[in-house]
Amino acid sequence: MPKISVIVPVYQVEAYLQRCVDSVMEQTFRDFECILVDDGSKDRSGILCDQYASEDPRFSVIHKKNGGLSSARNAALEIAKGTYLCFLDSDDLLHPKALELMLDVLEKTGADLVSSSLLEFFTDSLQTESIDEIHSEILTPSDFLDHLLPRNFGKISVTACGKLYRREIFRTLRYPEGKIYEDLHVYLDVLRSCRTIAVLDKPLYCYYKNPGSITRSNYLAHDRFGEFQVREGYIGYFRSRGLEEQVQYALNDYLTFFMRNFFAVMLRYPQRKAALKPHTAVFRTHLPEILKNPKVCKMRKVCAAMMLISPRVAYPLARRCIPDCLIDEMR
């Protein structure tokens, strides 16, 4: 049995797939399997997957009807044989020592999850830096969850990638199919299932800022409004634990996401207004608490109230003052 299962969903990434697969082949740790899930690609991605599998017995391929990132990951989880799991998106890269270093920390510390930071890159190639030693910080669930926002939010990114998991975490847990921002849906479940989490001080995962990413393209093709409920779930979770400061930060996060989508619909995609309407009603119930929230800056409060009256008046103000609510990437 392989020590690690590397799961790579593949869809329409012919231009990027070789560098991704090469980063797996070049791992200093060799005892792995890599499951390439061709999720109904219409380009040559599926053919390339078959070629890699024919050249290296550690690589295998699942060809399936297109179902999205969650569906592809779930298909691989059903057949993964590794003691540990690692998720890799097909336009990204692993540092050559990623598996070796994450496994070493996991086995030395007994952690259930090892999380590295992410190194963003924007070009078609990347030269990774040499890493000779790495240090880790150990967190328990209470350490992390009680201080999730904002203290530790950057320490363990929401993305499934850049991490090494004990397989038991995903014994029954699966990614929600038909959703975007799927990692956010399972983030708390993953963290709550861990006894300890090791956070590394070096980036072992290289994240390509792809302009064609689902989260930044094809707005009308995806149901984005389900994410409001996920963020409301965070608010409720912290409130149930009596963590008022975390409730305040979670409300601020919810506000950012709602504003971005509200402006996108009202100013660019009016055909989604009917679908947005019930969510706007829920937002109105949160608004009084948002306006009293000390973690929400004054200009965000002004824009939050003003946008319900006149989005066209509020948005130019938001553009100047609140970059994270802009709709430029919502296309």
C-alpha positions in Angstrom: 0.0 0.0 0.0 1.3 3.5 -0.8 2.0 5.8 2.1 0.4 8.8 0.5 -2.4 9.2 -2.0 -2.1 12.4 -4.1 -5.5 13.4 -5.6 -5.5 15.6 -8.7 -8.8 16.6 -10.3 -8.3 17.4 -14.0 -10.6 19.4 -16.2 -9.6 21.4 -19.3 -6.0 22.0 -18.1 -4.0 20.7 -21.1 -1.7 23.8 -20.9 -0.9 23.3 -17.2 -1.1 19.6 -16.5 2.5 18.7 -17.4 4.1 21.1 -14.8 1.6 19.8 -12.2 2.3 16.1 -12.8 6.0 16.8 -13.1 6.0 18.3 -9.6 4.5 15.1 -8.3 7.0 12.9 -10.2 9.9 15.0 -8.9 9.0 14.5 -5.2 11.9 13.4 -3.0 9.4 11.1 -1.2 8.7 8.2 -3.6 6.1 6.0 -1.8 3.0 7.5 -3.2 0.1 6.9 -5.6 -1.2 9.8 -7.7 -4.9 9.5 -8.8 -5.6 11.7 -11.8 -9.4 12.3 -12.2 -10.3 13.3 -15.7 -13.6 15.1 -15.0 -15.0 14.9 -18.5 -12.3 17.1 -20.2 -12.9 18.0 -23.8 -9.3 19.0 -24.5 -6.3 16.6 -24.4 -6.2 16.5 -20.6 -7.6 12.9 -20.5 -5.2 11.7 -23.1 -2.3 13.2 -21.2 -3.5 11.5 -18.0 -3.4 8.1 -19.7 0.1 8.8 -21.0 1.4 9.6 -17.5 -0.2 6.5 -16.1 1.4 4.3 -18.8 4.8 5.7 -18.0 4.7 5.5 -14.2 2.8 2.7 -12.3 2.3 5.0 -9.3 -0.1 7.0 -11.5 -3.7 5.9 -12.2 -6.6 7.6 -14.0 -10.3 7.9 -13.4 -12.3 9.0 -16.5 -15.7 10.3 -15.5 -18.6 12.5 -16.7 -18.1 16.1 -15.7 -19.3 16.7 -12.2 -17.1 19.5 -10.9 -14.1 19.6 -8.5 -16.0 18.1 -5.5 -17.2 15.2 -7.6 -13.7 14.5 -8.9 -12.2 14.5 -5.4 -14.9 12.3 -4.1 -14.4 9.8 -6.8 -10.7 9.5 -5.9 -11.4 9.3 -2.2 -13.4 6.1 -2.9 -10.4 4.3 -4.3 -7.5 6.0 -2.5 -5.2 3.5 -0.8 -2.8 5.7 1.0 -2.4 6.1 4.8 -2.4 9.8 4.2 -4.0 12.1 1.7 -2.9 15.1 -0.3 -5.0 17.2 -2.6 -3.4 19.0 -5.6 -5.2 21.2 -8.1 -4.1 20.6 -11.7 -2.9 24.1 -12.4 -0.8 24.2 -9.2 2.6 22.7 -8.1 4.1 20.9 -5.2 7.5 21.9 -3.8 9.9 19.0 -4.6 10.1 18.2 -0.8 6.5 18.8 0.0 5.5 15.2 0.7 8.7 14.4 2.4 8.6 17.3 4.8 4.9 17.2 5.6 5.1 13.4 6.3 8.1 13.9 8.5 6.3 16.5 10.6 3.1 14.5 10.8 4.9 11.3 12.0 7.1 13.1 14.5 4.3 15.2 16.0 1.5 12.7 15.7 -0.7 15.4 14.2 -3.8 14.5 12.2 -3.3 17.3 9.7 -0.2 19.2 8.5 -0.7 22.5 6.8 1.8 24.5 4.9 1.4 28.1 3.6 0.8 28.8 0.0 3.1 30.5 -2.5 1.2 32.3 -5.2 2.6 32.7 -8.7 1.3 34.3 -11.8 3.5 33.1 -14.7 3.6 29.9 -16.6 6.8 28.7 -14.8 8.1 28.9 -11.3 11.5 28.1 -9.7 10.9 26.9 -6.1 13.4 27.8 -3.4 15.5 25.3 -1.6 14.2 24.3 1.8 16.6 22.4 4.1 14.7 22.6 7.4 11.2 23.4 8.4 9.5 24.2 11.7 6.0 23.6 12.9 3.5 25.0 15.4 1.2 22.6 17.1 -2.5 23.6 17.6 -5.3 21.7 19.3 -8.9 22.2 18.0 -9.7 24.5 20.9 -6.5 26.5 20.2 -7.6 26.9 16.6 -11.3 27.2 16.7 -11.5 29.5 19.6 -9.3 31.9 17.8 -10.1 31.2 14.2 -10.7 34.7 13.0 -8.5 36.6 12.5 -5.6 35.2 14.5 -5.3 31.8 12.9 -7.3 32.2 9.7 -4.1 32.8 7.7 -2.2 29.9 9.4 -4.5 27.2 8.0 -5.9 28.3 4.7 -9.4 27.3 3.7 -8.2 25.5 0.6 -8.0 21.7 0.7 -4.5 21.9 -0.9 -1.2 22.4 0.7 -2.0 19.9 3.4 -1.4 16.3 4.4 -4.3 14.5 6.1 -4.6 11.3 8.0 -7.0 9.2 5.9 -9.4 8.8 8.8 -10.5 12.4 8.4 -12.1 11.5 5.1 -13.5 8.1 6.2 -17.0 9.5 5.8 -16.5 13.2 5.0 -17.0 14.1 1.4 -17.0 17.4 -0.6 -20.4 18.9 -1.5 -21.1 18.4 -5.2 -22.6 21.1 -7.3 -21.1 23.9 -5.1 -18.3 26.4 -5.6 -16.0 27.4 -2.7 -16.4 23.7 -1.8 -13.4 23.8 0.6 -15.3 26.3 2.8 -18.1 23.8 3.2 -15.9 21.2 4.9 -13.3 23.4 6.6 -14.8 23.3 10.1 -15.6 19.6 9.8 -12.0 18.8 8.9 -10.6 21.0 11.8 -13.0 19.6 14.3 -12.0 16.0 13.4 -8.4 16.7 14.3 -6.8 16.1 17.7 -3.8 18.2 16.8 -2.8 20.3 13.7 0.8 21.1 12.7 1.3 24.4 10.9 4.5 24.8 8.9 6.5 27.9 8.5 7.4 27.4 4.9 5.3 27.4 1.7 5.3 23.9 0.2 2.3 24.4 -2.2 2.5 26.7 -5.2 -0.8 28.2 -6.1 -1.3 29.5 -9.6 -3.5 32.6 -9.8 -5.4 31.4 -12.9 -7.7 34.0 -14.4 -9.9 31.2 -15.7 -10.6 29.8 -12.2 -14.2 29.0 -11.4 -14.3 31.5 -8.5 -13.3 34.3 -10.9 -15.2 33.4 -14.0 -18.5 32.4 -15.5 -20.6 34.0 -12.8 -24.0 32.8 -14.1 -22.9 29.2 -14.5 -22.7 28.6 -10.7 -24.9 28.9 -7.7 -22.9 31.2 -5.5 -25.6 32.1 -3.1 -25.3 28.8 -1.1 -22.1 30.3 0.3 -24.2 32.8 2.3 -25.6 29.9 4.3 -22.1 28.5 4.9 -20.9 31.8 6.3 -24.1 32.1 8.4 -23.2 28.6 9.7 -19.8 30.0 10.9 -21.7 32.8 12.7 -24.0 30.3 14.4 -21.1 28.0 15.3 -19.1 30.7 17.1 -22.3 32.0 18.8 -23.1 28.5 20.1 -19.6 28.4 21.7 -20.0 31.9 23.3 -17.2 33.3 21.2 -18.5 36.8 20.7 -15.3 38.2 19.1 -15.3 35.4 16.6 -19.0 36.1 15.8 -18.0 39.7 15.0 -15.2 38.6 12.6 -17.5 36.0 11.0 -20.2 38.7 10.5 -17.5 40.9 8.8 -16.6 38.0 6.5 -20.2 37.3 5.7 -20.7 41.0 4.9 -17.7 41.0 2.4 -19.1 38.1 0.5 -22.7 39.4 0.5 -21.6 42.9 -0.7 -19.6 41.5 -3.5 -22.4 39.3 -4.8 -25.1 41.9 -4.2 -23.2 44.5 -6.3 -22.5 41.9 -9.0 -26.1 41.0 -9.3 -27.6 44.5 -9.0 -25.1 46.1 -11.4 -24.0 43.4 -13.8 -26.3 40.3 -13.6 -29.8 41.5 -13.1 -31.2 38.2 -14.3 -30.2 36.8 -10.8 -32.2 39.4 -8.8 -35.1 37.0 -8.1 -32.7 34.4 -6.7 -30.9 36.9 -4.6 -34.1 38.4 -3.1 -34.6 35.9 -0.2 -30.9 36.2 0.7 -31.2 40.0 0.8 -34.1 39.5 3.2 -31.8 37.5 5.5 -29.0 40.1 5.2 -31.5 42.7 6.4 -31.9 40.7 9.6 -28.1 40.7 10.1 -27.7 44.4 9.3 -28.5 45.9 12.7 -25.8 43.7 14.3 -23.4 44.5 11.5 -23.9 48.2 12.1 -23.0 47.8 15.8 -20.1 45.5 15.1 -16.7 47.0 16.2 -14.9 44.8 13.8 -16.6 46.4 10.8 -15.1 49.7 9.7 -17.1 52.8 9.4 -17.1 52.9 5.6 -18.2 49.3 5.3 -21.1 50.1 7.5 -22.0 53.1 5.4 -21.8 51.0 2.2 -23.7 48.1 3.8 -26.7 50.4 4.6 -26.5 52.5 1.5 -26.3 49.6 -1.0 -29.8 48.4 -0.1 -31.2 51.9 -1.0 -29.1 52.6 -4.1 -26.4 50.1 -5.2 -25.3 52.5 -8.0 -24.6 55.2 -5.5 -22.9 52.9 -3.0 -20.7 51.0 -5.3 -18.4 53.9 -6.4 -17.8 54.6 -2.7 -17.1 50.9 -2.1 -14.6 50.9 -5.0 -12.6 53.6 -3.3 -12.7 52.3 0.2 -13.4 48.5 0.3 -11.3 46.6 -2.3 -12.4 43.2 -1.2 -16.0 43.8 -2.1 -15.3 44.7 -5.8 -17.0 42.8 -8.6 -14.2 43.0 -11.1 -13.4 39.3 -10.7 -17.1 38.3 -10.7 -17.5 37.5 -14.4 
